[in-house]
Amino acid sequence: MAFSEDVLGNRFTCSGGPALMSDGAFFWRLDAADYVEHYGVALPEEFLAHGTARRWTTARPLTREEIIEVDDRLGELRRAGKL
């Protein structure tokens, strides 16, 4: 399991911080919530509207095929230098 440290002001650490989370429509790092909590980092309006529409319920588990699709897309973004 990876470990992340706050890169802005050293206010927190997060076990598993680089782990990717997803609700099937969006994905984010586990430590993103710490940046929101400690620094008030703004979240995209589209993400907030999506969460509000779903009433912030727990997301369904991703299927194996969906996990592979997300992994493939992340690989594309990394190769393109966008991550």
Secondary structure by P-SEA (a helix, b strand, c coil): ccccccccccccccccccccccccccccccaaaaaaaaccccccaaaaaaaaaacccccccccaaaaaaaaaaaaaaaaaccc
